[in-house]
């Protein structure tokens, strides 16, 4: 699964993030889980990213759903205003590893990369 630099989806996944999310989902024993991403107030820079697995039954009518080879990424419309075009990446590096968010809407990000300001 290769992504282009032009967003064709509101939330982009790198191959590394996709692979790790599939491993995490499968380790929970439920292939019907999807990933919900969003934002909330707080964090070093004013807003922080949220992400968690949830069942497809929790998808609301106004949610945006982005399909990646049968794996769904879900975002509420208010959060999508702040993170549209965001690239979710993953690194297994010992220092600085984990999920990384590259948000084209962020005017400022904190050093940990988990919060931002618009």
N, C-alpha and C positions, 0 to 999 in steps of 0.2 A: 504494500500500500504506500504509494508515494504521493506526497502533498506538493502542490504548486505554491508559489509565493503569493499568488492572488487568491484571496479567500473565496472559496466556492461554498463554504459553510460558515456559519457564524462562529463556531468554535472549531479550531483546527487541532488535530492530534498528529504528533510525529510518530514515526514507526516505532520508536523506542517506548513512547508513552502508551501507544496502542497495545504493544506486546506486554508491557508490565500490567496494564489495566486488565487484560484478559487473564493473566496469571492470578492476579488478586481476586478477580471475580470467580474464577474456577476454584480457587482455594476455599471459597465460601460455600461451594457445592450447589450454587444456584445460577444456572446459565441464563435465567430470565432477568437478572439484575441489570440495571442501567446506571450510568454515572450522572448524578446531578451536580452541575457546577453553578456557582453564583457568587455574589458579593454581599458583604454586610459591613456596617459601620464598625470601625475599630482598627487596631493594628498601628504600626509605627507611622504610617503615612496617611491615615484617615479611613481607608477602606481595606478590607482584607478579602482574600479569595476563600471560597468554601467549595468543598467537593466531598461527595459521599455516595456510596451505592444505595439504591433503593429499588423497590419492585416497580414494574411497569404499571401496576394498578394505581400508583401514586402520581402518575403523569396527569397533569391538569389540562383542560381544553385550551388554555391560553399559553401553555408551555411551547417552546420551540424544541423540536427533536431533530437531532442530526445523526444520521445512520452511518456507521463505519463497518461494513461487511457483517451486518447482523448485530453489532454492538451499538447501543444508543447512548448518545450524550444529550442530556436534557438541561434546559436553562429557562428560568422564568423571564418574562419580557422586561421587567425592570432591571434585572441584573444584566441582561443582554445589551442594554443601552451602554453599559460601562465596559463590557468585555467583548463586544462584537469584533471578530477578526483575531482574537487571542489565539496564540499557539501554545498548546500544552505539550511540554517535552519532559523526558525523564532521563536521568543519568544515574548510573550505579557507582559513581566515583565515591571514594571514601570521604573526601572532603568536598563539600558543596553538592553532594548527590541528592537525589530525590526528584520530586516534580518541580519543574520550573515553568513559570508563566511569562510569556512575552506578549504584552498587551499594547497594541498600537494606540490605545486611547489614554494610556497613563502618562501624565505630565511629569510624574516623579514616582520613583519606587524606593523602597527601603533596602538596606543592605541584605536582609534575609531573602528578599524577592517574593515574600508572601503577602505584602500589602502595597498599596499604591494610592496616589492622589490623581484626580482629574482636573 
